[in-house]
Amino acid sequence: MTTPLPTFLRQFLFWSAVATGVCGGIEVFSYLVLHLHFPFNFPIFNPGAFAYDLLAYTGRFQYFHKLSFFEYAGQVPFMYPAPIALLYWFFYLFGRLTTLAFLVFSLLLVAISGGMLGRRWIEFGVSRRTALLYLTACFFLSYPFWFELKDGNMEIVLLGLTIGAVWAFLDGRTWLAAACIGFAMALKIYPFVFLGLLVAKKQYRQCVFAVILAAAVNLFSLWAVCPSIAYSAHQIAAGIEHFREYAFLHRLFPEIGYDHSLFALLKTLLPHLPSAEVLSKWLNVYLGIVAVAGCALYFLRIRKLPVVNQVICLTVACIVLPPVSLDYTLMHLYVPWAMVSLVVLRAGERRIRGLQLILVCFVLLCAPLSEFIFRGRTIEGQIKAIVLLVLFYAATRYPLPEEMPAVERGTGFPDEALGGEAEAGSMGPIRLRDGFAR
């Protein structure tokens, strides 16, 4: 006997389709009837350069592992940490098939991840056909993923590592989770917040291992890019500083319209942007406040929450706190969404406090809202920044139930875990293969 999809999942799909359909309809009408152009015709009719981020450094990588790698003047400076250069180098090995290789990699990651989640759904009683159709529909309605494919950004690799880290952690494989977090930290710094999952379970040795692994990967990558590690480190730092000055200290149009970082929201609200020198000081203050407030929130509240809430909070922090965060980073939200779907499947139609608010946030964040235009530019990013803060509040305010007996016993949730506050720290060892959380 198959289990019908709970209302939460049906509503998520319905309203995601509605949001996508309405925004798409407005865009078609604006372009074909009103003959309006950018930003009214984005993303359907004005996709821009396809896979721009992926192909931006093709000329430079002719000199990979040479001093001239950083002296190549034909393109913009390399503005990423050294380990990301290894990812570019890997995809460039495919020559003219670079874009195809990237697409295949991205689609395989989605297929494997969706298959892993679908298998869990089937174990919860959902029919194979329903799971396949539902997750396929979610894939086609996933605006952040299509934005990622359009740009060809390496964020897709971080998504894979994040999925691996959270999945391994839930399965009790904390050393594997630490390895995934370490590799992710080497690529970009912000995934370090997922060390919070390990700290909450007092897995301190695994945290140290993740940091050491990230440092080792960075050191090896600096040598791989250029034989002189010192020169490579200096040039990588210069490239990152160039990006900092270019992206952090200016209001870039149209990029800021798709930037849902908290710092971008602050820049947008300013009637007049100060000079880059003044804004640089503000940025340092912002980072300091974020660091202190984030640590305080984590130790006072987040680490005491159920693991599902922890993952939501840490994912939102990854997305909203960096000074720049474009729409492809929203792909990471599908990790906590998958966890919430398992909680909902176990609860069935029983009431879970805060779930409707979380539902609304997920729908808005995963839908294309580029047709929200004010004074000739989209404010999608600023809307989503506010929604991300609301989602963070919901995750800290409403602990989701995690005392879940094995599905084969069919006992469902304890009533006290559904209607009110779940007791923090009540969960035993986490095992995916044993019912997600027991």
N, C-alpha and C positions, 0 to 999 in steps of 0.2 A: 504493500500500500504506500503510495507516494504522499509526500507532505506538500500541501499548497503553499505558495509563496506568501509570507506574512505581508501585512499591509505596508509596512515600511519599505520593503523592496519594490512592491508594485507601485507605490507612490513615487519613489525615487525615479524609476524608469519613466513613469508617466510625465512627471513634471520636468524631467531632463529633456524629454522629447518635445514638450510644450515650449520650454525656454529656447531650445535650439530651433524649433520651427518658427517661433515668433521672430527671433533675431534674424534668422535666414530670410523670412518673408519680408521683413522691413528692408533688409539689404537689397533683395531682388527688386522690390518696388522702388527704392531710392535710386537704384542704378538704371533700371530699364524704363521706368516711367518718369521719374523726376530728373534723370540724367545727372545725378550727383556722383562725384568721384571721391577720392580718398578724403576722409576716413569712412565715408558712407558705404563704400564698396569693398571694404575689408572684412573678412579674409577671402570671401568667395571670388570676387572679381578682380582683386588686386593682391595676388599672393606674393608679389615681389620676387626677388631672386631666390630660386629654389635651392635649399641646402647651402645657403650662403656661409654659415658658420663652418660647415664641414669642408668647404672648398676654399676657404679664405687663405690657406697657407700652402697651397700646392707647390708654388715655386720655391718657397723657402726650404721645403723638406727635400729638395734635391741635394742639400748640403747637410743633411742630418748626420750627426756625430762628427761635425767639422767646425772649426772656429768660425768659418764664414756663414754658419747657420744664422748667427745674430747680426751679421753685416749685410745680409741680403736686403737691398733697398727697394725691391719691386713691390712689396706689400706692406701692410701695417705691421708694427712690432708684434712679436708674439707676447700675448697678454695673459697667459695662463701659467699655473704651476707646472713644473717640469714633467710630472707623471702624465699630465694630459697630452704632452707632446708624444709620448709613447702610444697613446690611443690614436692620435692623428697618423703617426707613422704606420701603425698597423693597418688602418683603413686605406692609406695611400699605397700600400703594397699591391692593392687590387687594380692600380692604374686607372684605366677608363671605366672600370667597373666599381670605382670607389663609392659612388652614390648608391648603386645597387647593393653592394656589400653592407652599407650602413642600413638600408631599408630592410634587408633580410635579417640582419642582427636585431633590429628593433622589433620587427614583427615576430621573430622567434621568441624574444624575451616576453612579449605580450602573450603569445600562445602558450608558452610554458607556465607563466604565472597564472594565466586564466585557467589552464588545465589543473594546476595544483589547487586553486580555489574551488573549481568545479567539482573536483574529486571530494573535497570536504563537504560541499553542499550535498552531493549524492549520498555520502555517509549519513547526513542528517535527514535523509528521506526525500530529497528533491529528485525528480526524475531526470535522467540523463538528458532527455530532449529539452526540458525546461531550463536546466542549467546552461546547456549549450546556447539556446536561443537568447536567454537573458543576458549572458555575459557577452555574446556577440553584439547584441544591441547596445550594451554599455560601451563596447569598444568603438562602435561607429558614432556614438554620441559623446565621445571623450574629446572635447575641444583641446584640452592641454596636450594630449598626445599628438593630435594633428598639427598643432602649433610647433611641437618639437620636431616632427618629421619635416615640416616646411623649413625650419631653420637649420636642421642637421646639427644640433648642439650635442655636446658630449654628456649632457645631463642624463641621457638615457642610460649611460653606464652607471652613473651614481644611483639611478633608480633601481637597477638590477642589484647593486650592492646593498642598498637599503632593504629591498625585499629579502635578500639572502640573510641579512643581519637580523631582521625582525623574525623571520621564519625560524632561523636557527635558535634564536633566543626562546621563542615559544615552545620549541621542541626540546629545550633543556640543553642544547649544545652551545654553551656559553663561549667556549674557545673559538668555535667557528664563527659565532656572532661577532666576537672581538676582532677576528681576522677581517671580516667583511667591513666592519666599521673602520679598522685601520687603513685598509685600501681606499675606502671612501674619503677618509680624512686626508690622505695623500693627494687626492685629486682636487678637493676643495675643502676648506677648513670647517665649514659649518656642520657637516655630519658628526662632528665631535659631540654634539648634544645627545646623540643616541647612546653615548657612554652612560647617560643617566639611567638607562634600563639596567645596566650592569651594576652601577653604584647602588641602586635601590635594592638589589639582591645581594649586596656586599661581595660582589665579584671583583675585588680590587686588583688581583693579579692579572685578570683578563684585561682590565683597563690599562694597566701598565704595558701589557703585551701589545695592545692596539696602538698606543702612542709610539712605542719602539718600532713597530712594524711600519707605521706611517713615516717615521723619520728615515728608516732604512730604504723604503721605496723612493722617497724623495732624493736621498743621496745617490742611489743607483741611477735614477732618472736624470739627475744633473750630469752625471758622467756620460750617460747614453746620448744626451743631446749634444754635448760638446766635450772633448777629451779633458779640458781643463775644468775641474769642478768649481774652482774659485771664480773663474771667468763666467762660467755658466750661471752660477748662483747670482753674480752681480747683474748679468743681463736679464735673467728671469725677474729679479726684483725690480729692475728698471721698467720692464714691460708691464708688470703689475701696477707699478706706480703710475705709468702712462694711462692705464685703464682707470685707475682711481681718479686721476685728474679729469679724464675725459667723461666718465660716466657718473661718478659720485658728486662732483662739484659743479655740475651744470644741470639745467633742465633741458634734457635732450628731447626734441620733438621729431617724430611721434613716439619714440620709445617710452617716454614717461607715462603715456596713456595706457601702456600695457605693463607697467611696473607696479606691482602690488606690495612693495616693501614699505615698511613704516616710515623710513627716511624719505622715500619718494612722496608719500602722502604729506609729510611735513613740508617738503619743498613746494608741493603743489599749492598748499594753503597759504604760502607766503605771497603777498601781493607783489613784492619786488625781491628777487633773489640777490643776496649780498655777493660781494666779490668772492672769487675762488679762495683767496687767502682766509677771509672771515669764515666762509662755509667749511673750510678744512678744519678750523678750530671747533666749529659746531659739530662736525662729524666726530671728532675725537671725544667731545662731551657726550654725544649720542651713544657712541660705542661703550663708553664708560658706564653710563646710566643703564644701558641694556645689559651689560655684563653683571653689574651689581644686582639689578632688579631680577634678572633671570636666575641668578644663583639663589637669591632669597626666596623666590617663588618655588624653585625646585625643592629646596631643603625644607621649606615650611609647609608646602602643600603637594606639589606634583609627585614626589617620590612616595607619598603615602597613599596615592590613588591606586585603583585597580590598573592592571597593565594596559588595558585598552585605552583608558583615559590618558595614561602616560604617553602612549604612542601618538595619540592625537595631539597632545600638548607639545611634544618634542618635534613632531612633524610641522606643526604650525610655526614653531620657533625657527626651524630651518628655512621656512618660506618667507616669513614676514620680517625677520630681524636683520638679515644682510642689507647693506645700503642699496643694492640693486637686486631685483628679483622679477624676472619676466615670466610670461605665462607657462613656459614649459616646466617650471619648477612645481607647478600645481599638480603634475603627474604623481608626485609623492603622496598626495592625499588618498590615492587609491589603496595604499597600504592600510591606513586606519579604517578606511571604508570597508575593506575586505574583513577586517577583524570585527567591525560593528555588524556586518551581515551575518557572521557566525553567531554572535550574541543574539541577534534578532531571530535567527532560525531556531535556536534553542528555546527562546522565550515564546515563540509562536505569536499569538495575538494578545498575550498578557501585556499590561501597561508597563512601560519603562520611563521613568521621569527624565525629561530633557531630550527624549529621542526625536520629537517633532522639530525642535529647534536645530538639532544636529542635522536632521534631514534637509531642512531648508538651506542650511549653510553648504552642505555638500552639493546640492542641486545648483546653487548660484555659482559656486566656485568651479564646477566642472563644465559649465555651460558657456557659450560665447556671448559675452555681453558688450561686444564692441560697438553695438548700435546705441549705447548710452553716450550721447555726444553733447558737449557743452562748449559753446563758443568755438565751434569748428574743430574740436578735437575730442577723441574718445576719453572718457573718464572711467573706463572699465577697471583699470588697475586700482584706482582709488576706491571704487566700490568694493572690490574684492579684498582690499586691505582691511576695510572696516568689517567685512564679513568674516575674515580670518580672525580678527580680534573677538568677534562674537562667538565663533567656534571655540576659540581658546577659553573664553569665559564659560561656555557650556560644558566643556570637558573638565574644567576645574570645579564647577558648581554641582554637576550631576554625575556622581560615580556610577558607572554601568555595572550591572551584576556580573560576577565572575565565579560564584560558587555554582558550578555546573556539573551535576552528576552525569555519568556516562550515558550516551544517547540510547544504548541498548536497554537500559533499565527503565527508560521512558518516564522518569519521575519529574522532569522539567526543573524549573527554578524553585528554590525556596521563596515563599511569598514575600518574606521580609526583604529579599534582595531586589525585588521588582518595584515595589511601590515607593521606596524611600532610599535613604542613603545606605550604600553598601559599606560594610565595615572595612576600612583600609587594612591591607596586609593580611586578609583572611585566606588568601589563596595558597595552596600547597604547591608542589613542584609542577611546572607547566609542561604539558606534553601534548603536542598536536595530535599524535597518533592515538591518544587516549582520551579524545573528546575535547580538544582545544585547551581547556583549562580545568584541572581537577585539583 
